[in-house]
Structure formats: structure tokens, C-alpha cells
Amino acid sequence: MRSALYSLLIPLLAAPALAGAPFSFDAAPGRLPKDVVPLDYDIALVPDIAEHSVRGTEAITLEVRSATTHLIFNSLHQTLDHVRFDGRPVADTVSDDDAQLTKLTLTRPAAPGVHRLTFSYHGKIESQPFGLYTQTFKRPDGTTDSLLSTKFEATDARRMFPCWDEPAFRATFRVTVTMASSATISNMPIAKRTVNGALSTTRFQRTPKMPTYLVELTAGDFKLISAHVGKTAVGIWAVRGQENDGTTALANAQQILADYNDYFDYPFPLPKLDSIATPGGFSGAMENWGAITYNDQLLLVTPSSTIRDRQVAYAVQAHEMAHQWNGDLVTMGWWDDLWLNESFASWRAAEETDLRHPDWQWWEIEDASKEGAMAADARQASHAIQQHVTNELEARSAFDPQITYAKGEAVLRMLEAYVGPDTFRAGIRRYMKAHAFSNATTADLWLALDAASGRTVSEVAEDWTGQAGYPLVTATTECDSAGNRSVTLRQNRFLLEGDDTGHSHWRVPMRIRAGTDAGTQTLLLAEDGQRVDAGRCDQPLSLTPDAIGFYRVAYDDATLDTDRLAFSHLPSGDRIALLDDQWALVQADRQKLDRYLGLAAAMGTDLNDRAWSQIIDALGQIETYERGESGHDAFTAYARSILMPVAGVLGWNARPNDPPPLLHLRRQVIRQLGEWGDADTVAEARRRFDAYLANPASLDPDDQAVVLSVVATNADQQGFDELRGLIRSAHNETELDRYLRALMRVRDPVLARQALDVALSPEIPPQADSIRLQLIFAVSDQNPALAWATFRDHVDQIMAAHPQYRPLLLAQYIPEYLWNALPADDLEAWLKTRVPPEMASNLARGMQAARFKLRKKTELTAAADAFLASRTRVASR
Ligand SMILES: [Zn+2]
């Protein structure tokens, strides 16, 4: 699953390390008894969208493993009728919506063997994106339509049909639906479709054995474009009239499917693989087997799309398609091991995207999400990749974008580099074959990797998945009389605040590069004080070559000076790792700001996109802290001076054959200079904006966001009204989204108030409701107090599109973003009355982050002012 919250911070309770054992159905956690197991479901549904209700019948073939008079399974908001066990009425049927369970009592014990349970039921169609839900949307021509779709992970299949809704209970499914709709889509191809007046009845083929959370059903006015990869029919569905916007996605899907068939050495086992672009609904994507659902903004590529839109479409498709193996073919036995789904899909997607688009420098883009994970994991209250989920209703909170997705991805990349890509792939192939159409645990994966490599990879790997945090490796160098270098390595947990009371320890799979173009040597850091020879003392040294590795390195001053002097000659990944680590050390009070700024200045006119975005983020944080302080103007002038040389090299206009990272770098540098008040940049943006108003073709989609946001930041009322006019004339949701986000950049408080009115207005179509919260946060960058007041007064409207995540968003996300909107104590008091008691630790974590930023504001403002004062003294000497 790819959630819109992917980039946000949603950690969980700290959890004990989990003892690993291979998968066993009987030992798999869960609330449902294991003495009755469903083998096959035959489900017939008659949805009534207008009434928000559904009638259904189910015939379930069961295996009774030991004699019992009770059947217990999941249900929610359903009433069951005509319940028959082997054709005979049951003694009692009790459904409990609080427990989300139905308990049947039989008239006499069922003997071990195969039995048949049948019933009819009626339930509800949700208007929020979970279970079986309906979504209203506005078409580009202004007309309104609605669709029916499903989103079940983690525990919402039970909202559509009563079932054994835990991942270890795999079964086959036959789905039939009767309704008025031009297209109905499910996991499998259609077996039979009959039309009866306005209604049609569609019966789908039987699925392979799979868990309930992967069942899918979508219906509406959809149209298909399709192709074949071997025997597999590959299709893209979109709302009629938009199907050709799926052309890029169709080509992507064909390429990715062929590559994965080879990588996993296990051909995609279903006859077809559809991707369905739904307008609105949930804002991410979901890997239902054979029928992946996407928010259409993630999948469709139109003339309004940017390069980044195309990149995200590819990466999200590669993620969801990786799940067709990691998650669908082999499913985690229980939600504890969700990382087997999400870390793997994230890592595989990044590898595939990098493989097929080497000019995108995709791993460098992914470095930003690795840094997000490392920031979250540097807090005392972080949690392990494997985390305990006692009850499936807590499973949703296991989808922590930073730890379960991004840390897991980076750890897998580190392990792959450690054992070698061929050995790693051999282990994964072994794992797939051993557990196909079944479930697995982390221990099963380690067993497969150990067998493939002939080493105990498992011992190293468990240090990284079983405990929170990561190490800071301290490197102390010594030179002998001939200039040869040896390095002594020590580790302790890297924390932004406080000491590591747990005395954590990792076996760290490291690589070492001495020199600028040298290869790497590998080293497993297992003992404190371990020594290693590393080239000559006059050569630069990298202990995280290519920025692979989920650890940080603190070099001694002499080594750092050598690296800084050679900075422009280092491989880009080594340079990125140095910038990342030195900035993190500054934040943790383990390095002086001057040291980091020395590296930033050493970039000169280097053109690495990720290195510059790291620097822009860091300088931007200090600029935010300096707002309202006496040193603000001096600091922004300094920040501009760091970017000016590279801006001079890049200019405004792209050159033929500029690769995507260079195009992105040019735009981010221009945007930042405009936001930091560079007069020439602001004037040029305004000139290009005027030309755009006169002739929209004068500015390609990739340049629009930059020009519009620079204009908005510096806008007066007239500029605001012109931007506002664009929103009214947007041709599609992609454009609307771009214009709205730009408008929220206004600095003038009077205009910010007007922007906030737009963020709440019905001009935003129903399928884009979830953007409102992001717009409030965009305003909070320049006008935190105004954004807060609007959020506080309209919290229910703004959060309506996030029903499932509301408690987590309030507890953690609001303090993280609105830390400077009001005094921390006041914010905490307001949130405490609105956050459920079980989220207390999340709120504590959110407030810890807010107070950390407040403390950093004081410290980094002082450090930046002192740095600039010392430069002035040197200059005037
Ligand atoms: Zn996923």
C-alpha cells in the first residue's frame, strides 16, 4: 500500500524485539480460533449506491479441524439472515460490531472435515474510502458522477462481507455483482456477464488462495486500454474519456511485469493484471492481487503532468507491482511482519526505477526519504522495523511510512550490498518458491538468505529489524611515518537528544572507500575499537560510499578537512552522505554549524541535485528559525550567496538534453532564490508569469510551479487575484492542485487569510478533499498562527477526508508542522482533549518533536549569527 501519509511521521509504540520463528498457521497471532478454516467463498453482492446499502449472499466451504459447536469470524455493520450450516439452521447468530465479530452456535458439534456455511446479509456502503465505498467526483466537463470501489487493507474486508479477516486465513474467492454499471472489475477476469434491463450480473473467475485484504471490486463508467506480457493481460482502467491518459502507465506496467517475472523467477500467476485509476477516494494506491487501485492523480499522465509526476507514477507502479509477489503471492503471517510487504516493495521499486531510468538518479532522490527515516529513528521513542501488533485492529498503525517503508528499504539495500546482488536475489527467489500461495515470517526470509549465501546473514539482519535506532560510527585515524592510514571504529546509538540508556549495539555491514575513484572494501563492524587500514592519509575517506547504509559517521577533524578539500572530486553519493551526516551531527549538538556550512560552501558550482536539495533544506531550516529575529536579513543574504554561483551556471532556460536531475536542480535553485528575496529572480518570475497569463503555452508544466510559487510568495493583491483566477480556470485536477499549492505560499498575512478561504472552499472538487490539510500546512510555513487558527476553527471539515488517520494526524503530525504557531503548552492542551487516550505516547512524541524545534530555533539562530559575525570580522581585517 502506498498511503498519502507516506511522507509523514507516523511512528508507533516502542516494541520489544520479536523472536523469529518460521511461519506456522497454528502459531500465527490473531483473534480468530484456528479450528475452523475457510477454503472457498462464493459471494454475490447487490449494491444500492443511492441507499448506501448492499445485499449479499455467501456460501463458504469450510474445513473443520477439530469438532466444535461454534464458528467465529469477522463482520462489521452487517445483519445475517437464513444462516445454514450444511443446510440446517444454526441455533444462534450473534454479531457484535464493537468486537467486529459474529459468533454462530450450531445445533450439534460439527465433525472434522469439509462443511458448508451459507447465509444472506445486508450491510452498508461507506462514504469514506474504506471497505466497499462510493466516491462522488467531478469530471473535467463539470458534470458529476460516482463510482464504487474497495479498500480493505488492513482490516476492512469485513465491512463488505463477513469473513475470516486475518492474513493467515487464505482462501479462494468467487465474486458476483449485480448492479447498473458499464464496467465492473475484480481480481480475476470475468467468467460470465448477463444483462437484464438496466442491471447486469457479472461473475468473476475463482481466485487463487489469498488473504481477504487483497479482494477487490470496482464499478463505474470506466474504460480499459490493454496489452499482453506473455500470457498475462495487462490493463489500465480510467474513467471513460481519460483512458488514453493511461498510455504511459500501460507501457510502465508491461516493462515492470516482464522485469519482475525474471527477478522473482516466478511468473505472475494470475491471468490478468489491471491497474485502476479512481478519481479521489483514498489518496494512495493499493496492491489488490490482479486489480491494483490508484488515486488517478498517481497513475495517469496528461499533458499537464510534470517530469516528477511521471517519475512518481513509475515508482508507485513499481511498488504496487512488487507487492504482487511480496505481499500477494507470499503474505506476512501477521501484521508484526508488515515490513515483509512494505520495505520489500519500497526497496524493489527503487531498484527497478533506478534500473530502467538511470538518468533519473533515483537512489539519490530516495536519499531524502532515508534521511526522513533517520531523523525519526534518532528519537528515543522510535520503534523497531518489526513491531508487535497484538490485535488486528491496531494493524493500521503499523503502516509507519518512515520506519516500515523507508528505513526497511534502506536496510534491505545495505544488506544487498553486503551479500552481493546476485546472492540476495537467489535468496529472494528461494523464499518465493518456498512460500508461494502461503504466508511467511521474517525468520523464513533470513533462512532463505542464509541458505543462498552460505553465511549467517540473519544475525546481522536481526540487529537492524529487531531494535529501534541506528549507530553513529566514530572514526579516529592514525597515520604511520609513510603516510598510511589506519582507522579505529567505535559505535553508539545516534540520538538527537538524550543518552542511549539501552546500550544498543549493531553488527554494521560497512564499506570503505579511500580516494576519489577507488573501489570499496567491505567490513563488518562487530567490536568496538576495531581497526582497519584505509589508504593514505592525504586521500579522502568515505565510510558510507554511495550513501548506502543506515548509519552515520563522525570523522575526526583532520579527515573531515581532507574530505572538504577534495569535496568537488568525491563521488556524488559520498558527498551526499557527508552533507547528511554533518547536518545531523549539528542538529544533535555533536558538530559545529561552521563545519557543515564549510561543506555547503565547498559545493561551489557542482551540479548534483540531491546534494543541493540537502543544503537548501538545511539552510531553509535556519532561515525559518531566523524569521522575526535580527539576524534574518543577514542570514538570507548569506544563503543566497551560497546558491548564486550555481544559479549563474544554470540560468533560467533548460538546454537540450539536460537530464531530469539537472532540470530539477535549476528549478529548485530558482525557487529558493525567489523565496529568499533575490530581486532579479523575483522580477524574472513575474515577467514569465505575465507571459504565461497572456499565453499559457509559454510556460511548460514543469516550470509553472516554480514561477507561480515565487510570484505568490512575493505577491500583492493584484498578483494574488491573478493566481486566484488561474484556479477558477484550471483544466484538470493536476493543474488545480499546482495552482492551489502555489497560492498558499503567499507571505502577506492579508493574502494568506484569503488563501485559507480558498483552502476551505467548495471550489475544491470532492475527489480532492484530502488536499485541504496539506494546503493548511503550506500556509503554515509563512503564516503559522493564521494557519493554526483556521485549522482549529475548521478541524472537522479539514480532517473529514482522513477518518482513519485522524487520531494519529492530530497526535503527531499537527505538532510536527504547527510547532511555531502557538506556545507548545497551549498546543498540547488543545490536542489532549481531542486525541484518544491510547494515542498518548504518539502525542508525547509529536510534542517532543515540536519542543525540539523550538530549542533548535534558539540554538541555531545564535550559531548562525555568530558564524556570520565572525565572517564579517575576518572580512574587515
Ligand atoms: Zn505498499
Boltz pocket constraint, residues with backbone or C-beta under 6 A from the ligand:
constraints:
  - pocket:
      binder: B
      contacts: [[A, 1], [A, 2], [A, 285], [A, 319], [A, 323], [A, 341], [A, 342], [A, 345]]
      max_distance: 6.0
